């Protein structure tokens, strides 16, 4: 803003996706290389307990979470959008890229969303996960 405040837009569809996953007992985590209070505030609003900002070793964090929750890496779905997600995308059971990801030619993932990041891409992934649970 003109006052120097930082703003970030979030999709209400993605917020609903978090709620839907929570109701199914599915753990949601945020791993971002950004270091911003905006993401922390959004996570608090959505009741996401596993939030890691300024995270530059996402694969190590996923391994930590898999051990913490006693799940295999094959049971983890991960959506990313850039080169700092490559290692994590290669290590999980279901990998996805947002539709506007600039790295689509650098990796073959299980799914590429039709929606762009910040515009419902996470909701699209959540719908796939929930439908697979049925």
Backbone as CSV, one residue per row, in Angstrom:
resi,resn,N_x,N_y,N_z,CA_x,CA_y,CA_z,C_x,C_y,C_z
1,UNK,0.836,-1.177,0.000,0.000,0.000,0.000,0.882,1.241,0.000
2,UNK,0.257,2.373,-0.139,1.005,3.638,-0.107,1.669,3.858,1.248
3,UNK,1.093,3.228,2.289,1.656,3.361,3.639,2.790,2.381,3.893
4,UNK,3.088,1.528,2.931,4.171,0.570,3.089,3.744,-0.772,3.659
5,UNK,2.429,-0.978,3.826,1.936,-2.261,4.308,1.942,-3.265,3.164
6,UNK,2.253,-4.521,3.496,2.256,-5.594,2.506,0.889,-6.258,2.516
7,UNK,0.435,-6.612,1.339,-0.847,-7.283,1.225,-0.668,-8.537,0.382
8,UNK,-1.495,-9.531,0.666,-1.447,-10.772,-0.095,-2.878,-11.264,-0.230
9,UNK,-3.256,-11.693,-1.416,-4.612,-12.186,-1.643,-4.644,-13.698,-1.441
10,UNK,-5.743,-14.176,-0.881,-5.948,-15.602,-0.681,-7.290,-15.981,-1.281
11,UNK,-7.377,-17.178,-1.778,-8.618,-17.669,-2.359,-9.536,-18.213,-1.269
12,UNK,-10.801,-17.801,-1.300,-11.765,-18.365,-0.357,-11.999,-19.837,-0.670
13,UNK,-11.828,-20.232,-1.942,-11.960,-21.649,-2.306,-10.897,-22.483,-1.593
14,UNK,-9.683,-21.948,-1.555,-8.595,-22.661,-0.873,-8.858,-22.747,0.626
15,UNK,-9.413,-21.689,1.201,-9.757,-21.712,2.614,-10.801,-22.775,2.919
16,UNK,-11.801,-22.888,2.065,-12.824,-23.921,2.237,-12.203,-25.302,2.111
17,UNK,-11.227,-25.444,1.230,-10.553,-26.735,1.053,-9.892,-27.186,2.348
18,UNK,-9.277,-26.268,3.052,-8.642,-26.609,4.332,-9.685,-27.138,5.298
19,UNK,-10.811,-26.459,5.379,-11.885,-26.899,6.262,-12.384,-28.288,5.871
20,UNK,-12.558,-28.527,4.598,-13.020,-29.823,4.112,-12.034,-30.936,4.476
21,UNK,-10.748,-30.664,4.312,-9.728,-31.662,4.638,-9.696,-31.929,6.138
22,UNK,-9.787,-30.875,6.941,-9.809,-31.046,8.394,-10.968,-31.949,8.812
23,UNK,-12.128,-31.755,8.215,-13.303,-32.572,8.559,-13.081,-34.042,8.236
24,UNK,-12.227,-34.332,7.274,-11.904,-35.713,6.911,-10.739,-36.262,7.731
25,UNK,-10.197,-35.441,8.637,-9.081,-35.875,9.470,-7.744,-35.820,8.757
26,UNK,-7.673,-35.045,7.686,-6.439,-34.944,6.905,-5.647,-33.733,7.388
27,UNK,-4.391,-33.963,7.687,-3.504,-32.913,8.182,-3.111,-32.004,7.024
28,UNK,-3.170,-30.710,7.276,-2.758,-29.717,6.291,-1.555,-28.972,6.861
29,UNK,-0.548,-28.783,6.030,0.643,-28.043,6.456,0.968,-26.982,5.410
30,UNK,1.526,-25.901,5.868,2.036,-24.862,4.974,3.548,-24.833,5.126
31,UNK,4.233,-24.961,4.009,5.685,-24.813,3.959,5.971,-23.741,2.930
32,UNK,6.485,-22.618,3.362,6.757,-21.534,2.432,8.129,-20.931,2.707
33,UNK,8.799,-20.561,1.645,10.097,-19.911,1.811,9.925,-18.433,2.165
34,UNK,8.698,-17.932,2.032,8.429,-16.554,2.424,8.493,-16.437,3.937
35,UNK,8.895,-15.278,4.405,8.926,-15.016,5.835,7.975,-13.859,6.093
36,UNK,6.708,-14.200,6.299,5.701,-13.164,6.401,4.657,-13.481,7.451
37,UNK,4.268,-12.465,8.180,3.226,-12.610,9.184,1.859,-12.834,8.546
38,UNK,1.707,-12.431,7.286,0.430,-12.594,6.596,0.083,-14.075,6.481
39,UNK,1.055,-14.899,6.136,0.815,-16.340,6.010,0.485,-16.942,7.371
40,UNK,1.175,-16.516,8.399,0.909,-17.016,9.744,-0.510,-16.656,10.174
41,UNK,-0.924,-15.435,9.905,-2.281,-15.009,10.255,-3.323,-15.819,9.494
42,UNK,-3.080,-16.074,8.223,-4.014,-16.877,7.423,-4.102,-18.299,7.980
43,UNK,-2.966,-18.870,8.330,-2.942,-20.222,8.893,-3.709,-20.277,10.213
44,UNK,-3.546,-19.270,11.044,-4.280,-19.228,12.309,-5.778,-19.177,12.050
45,UNK,-6.193,-18.359,11.111,-7.616,-18.240,10.781,-8.173,-19.582,10.312
46,UNK,-7.382,-20.323,9.539,-7.826,-21.603,8.991,-7.542,-22.781,9.928
47,UNK,-6.971,-22.491,11.092,-6.654,-23.514,12.096,-5.662,-24.563,11.572
48,UNK,-4.690,-24.088,10.808,-3.614,-24.952,10.326,-2.501,-24.899,11.377
49,UNK,-2.215,-26.045,11.975,-1.241,-26.089,13.069,0.197,-26.208,12.579
50,UNK,0.375,-26.847,11.449,1.730,-27.062,10.930,2.052,-25.965,9.912
51,UNK,2.710,-24.911,10.380,3.026,-23.765,9.530,4.513,-23.485,9.641
52,UNK,5.174,-23.481,8.512,6.618,-23.263,8.485,6.924,-22.180,7.470
53,UNK,7.239,-20.987,7.971,7.628,-19.874,7.113,9.149,-19.795,7.081
54,UNK,9.665,-19.139,6.086,11.123,-19.041,5.897,11.742,-20.436,5.833
55,UNK,10.989,-21.367,5.243,11.419,-22.772,5.146,12.158,-22.979,3.826
56,UNK,13.448,-23.266,3.934,14.258,-23.427,2.733,14.679,-24.872,2.488
57,UNK,14.270,-25.772,3.380,14.558,-27.195,3.203,13.252,-27.969,3.345
58,UNK,12.412,-27.814,2.346,11.055,-28.362,2.412,11.037,-29.887,2.494
59,UNK,11.936,-30.547,1.805,11.971,-32.005,1.879,12.290,-32.466,3.296
60,UNK,13.267,-31.856,3.932,13.586,-32.220,5.318,12.386,-31.997,6.233
61,UNK,11.644,-30.923,5.991,10.463,-30.648,6.806,9.389,-31.710,6.562
62,UNK,9.224,-32.147,5.327,8.255,-33.209,5.035,8.631,-34.514,5.718
63,UNK,9.917,-34.816,5.710,10.386,-36.033,6.381,10.096,-35.936,7.874
64,UNK,10.364,-34.771,8.449,10.041,-34.539,9.860,8.547,-34.763,10.127
65,UNK,7.692,-34.199,9.286,6.243,-34.340,9.470,5.786,-35.782,9.295
66,UNK,6.399,-36.485,8.348,6.013,-37.890,8.148,6.347,-38.721,9.388
67,UNK,7.465,-38.431,10.013,7.826,-39.137,11.243,6.929,-38.718,12.406
68,UNK,6.663,-37.433,12.508,5.828,-36.909,13.586,4.439,-37.544,13.564
69,UNK,3.869,-37.680,12.384,2.507,-38.211,12.258,2.473,-39.696,11.896
70,UNK,3.650,-40.304,11.861,3.781,-41.737,11.573,3.055,-42.131,10.287
71,UNK,3.371,-41.381,9.236,2.856,-41.702,7.906,4.042,-41.794,6.949
72,UNK,3.871,-42.565,5.911,4.960,-42.694,4.949,4.935,-41.515,3.979
73,UNK,6.030,-41.288,3.328,6.101,-40.226,2.318,5.113,-40.511,1.185
74,UNK,4.817,-41.784,0.947,3.846,-42.152,-0.087,2.427,-41.710,0.265
75,UNK,2.173,-41.426,1.537,0.849,-40.995,1.972,0.691,-39.475,1.979
76,UNK,1.713,-38.787,1.508,1.701,-37.320,1.506,1.411,-36.815,0.099
77,UNK,0.486,-35.844,0.030,0.239,-35.099,-1.209,0.882,-33.728,-1.029
78,UNK,1.462,-33.221,-2.087,2.183,-31.951,-2.005,1.901,-31.154,-3.261
79,UNK,1.563,-29.894,-3.087,1.392,-29.005,-4.223,2.431,-27.897,-4.122
80,UNK,3.107,-27.660,-5.209,4.137,-26.632,-5.253,4.001,-25.808,-6.511
81,UNK,4.956,-24.877,-6.666,4.872,-24.034,-7.851,6.212,-23.540,-8.382
82,UNK,7.304,-23.866,-7.686,8.569,-23.322,-8.182,9.742,-24.251,-7.839
83,UNK,10.943,-23.832,-8.226,12.111,-24.709,-8.128,12.424,-25.141,-6.695
84,UNK,12.055,-24.332,-5.721,12.310,-24.726,-4.332,11.371,-25.838,-3.860
85,UNK,10.472,-26.284,-4.719,9.574,-27.394,-4.398,9.987,-28.698,-5.078
86,UNK,10.965,-28.663,-5.943,11.304,-29.834,-6.756,11.618,-31.075,-5.933
87,UNK,12.482,-30.956,-4.945,12.848,-32.129,-4.130,11.629,-32.731,-3.439
88,UNK,10.805,-31.881,-2.867,9.619,-32.355,-2.159,8.646,-33.026,-3.126
89,UNK,8.458,-32.440,-4.284,7.546,-33.008,-5.278,7.974,-34.413,-5.696
90,UNK,9.271,-34.625,-5.800,9.792,-35.927,-6.222,9.680,-36.991,-5.129
91,UNK,9.517,-36.570,-3.877,9.590,-37.499,-2.751,8.241,-37.978,-2.223
92,UNK,7.148,-37.364,-2.673,5.847,-37.662,-2.084,5.045,-38.648,-2.921
93,UNK,3.962,-39.137,-2.334,3.101,-40.098,-3.017,2.239,-39.486,-4.095
94,UNK,1.817,-38.232,-3.920,1.018,-37.535,-4.924,1.535,-36.113,-5.051
95,UNK,2.042,-35.793,-6.233,2.633,-34.478,-6.461,1.775,-33.671,-7.425
96,UNK,1.696,-32.368,-7.161,0.909,-31.489,-8.025,1.602,-30.142,-8.168
97,UNK,1.387,-29.542,-9.318,1.843,-28.180,-9.576,0.620,-27.318,-9.841
98,UNK,0.709,-26.065,-9.441,-0.356,-25.133,-9.794,-0.288,-24.857,-11.292
99,UNK,-1.426,-24.532,-11.865,-1.527,-24.356,-13.312,-0.648,-23.268,-13.897
100,UNK,-0.226,-22.326,-13.078,0.635,-21.247,-13.571,2.096,-21.428,-13.167
101,UNK,2.461,-22.625,-12.760,3.831,-22.877,-12.321,4.825,-22.725,-13.473
102,UNK,5.922,-22.026,-13.235,6.936,-21.873,-14.277,7.858,-23.084,-14.433
103,UNK,7.667,-24.123,-13.607,8.566,-25.276,-13.681,7.899,-26.513,-14.296
104,UNK,6.800,-26.337,-14.985,6.080,-27.474,-15.552,6.932,-28.290,-16.518
105,UNK,7.920,-27.666,-17.125,8.794,-28.394,-18.044,10.006,-29.016,-17.351
106,UNK,10.130,-28.827,-16.033,11.285,-29.344,-15.297,10.989,-30.618,-14.508
107,UNK,9.712,-30.970,-14.392,9.348,-32.136,-13.594,8.019,-32.689,-14.097
108,UNK,7.880,-33.987,-13.995,6.601,-34.617,-14.298,5.928,-34.917,-12.972
109,UNK,4.798,-34.274,-12.736,4.051,-34.487,-11.506,2.828,-35.345,-11.805
110,UNK,2.176,-35.779,-10.747,0.958,-36.575,-10.904,-0.198,-35.743,-11.434
111,UNK,-0.160,-34.436,-11.158,-1.285,-33.596,-11.543,-0.830,-32.148,-11.693
112,UNK,-1.415,-31.456,-12.650,-1.251,-30.008,-12.795,-2.655,-29.415,-12.726
113,UNK,-2.851,-28.506,-11.796,-4.188,-27.949,-11.612,-4.579,-27.068,-12.798
114,UNK,-5.864,-26.996,-13.005,-6.398,-26.086,-14.022,-6.405,-24.660,-13.490
115,UNK,-6.606,-24.541,-12.199,-6.610,-23.225,-11.557,-5.182,-22.806,-11.205
116,UNK,-4.984,-21.516,-11.130,-3.674,-20.978,-10.786,-3.516,-20.880,-9.277
117,UNK,-2.258,-20.822,-8.839,-1.963,-20.637,-7.429,-2.606,-19.352,-6.925
118,UNK,-3.263,-19.439,-5.773,-3.949,-18.280,-5.215,-5.359,-18.099,-5.745
119,UNK,-5.753,-18.947,-6.681,-7.075,-18.849,-7.307,-7.795,-20.193,-7.302
120,UNK,-7.592,-20.967,-6.263,-8.314,-22.214,-6.122,-7.553,-23.470,-6.494
121,UNK,-6.266,-23.374,-6.750,-5.472,-24.565,-7.089,-5.466,-25.563,-5.930
122,UNK,-5.346,-25.061,-4.709,-5.339,-25.966,-3.554,-6.696,-26.644,-3.398
123,UNK,-7.775,-25.920,-3.647,-9.115,-26.515,-3.575,-9.248,-27.643,-4.584
124,UNK,-8.711,-27.421,-5.775,-8.754,-28.452,-6.810,-8.045,-29.719,-6.332
125,UNK,-6.881,-29.561,-5.716,-6.150,-30.702,-5.178,-6.930,-31.354,-4.039
126,UNK,-7.503,-30.555,-3.157,-8.275,-31.095,-2.036,-9.451,-31.926,-2.530
127,UNK,-10.124,-31.461,-3.575,-11.233,-32.218,-4.131,-10.779,-33.590,-4.629
128,UNK,-9.614,-33.649,-5.245,-9.064,-34.924,-5.719,-8.799,-35.855,-4.545
129,UNK,-8.196,-35.315,-3.492,-7.876,-36.121,-2.311,-9.157,-36.643,-1.663
130,UNK,-10.118,-35.776,-1.475,-11.375,-36.183,-0.832,-12.107,-37.214,-1.666
131,UNK,-12.163,-37.014,-2.963,-12.830,-37.994,-3.854,-12.114,-39.334,-3.849
132,UNK,-10.793,-39.326,-3.689,-10.032,-40.576,-3.632,-10.297,-41.336,-2.329
133,UNK,-10.729,-40.623,-1.287,-11.020,-41.246,-0.001,-12.330,-42.028,-0.015
134,UNK,-13.195,-41.720,-0.958,-14.538,-42.344,-1.003,-14.489,-43.787,-1.424
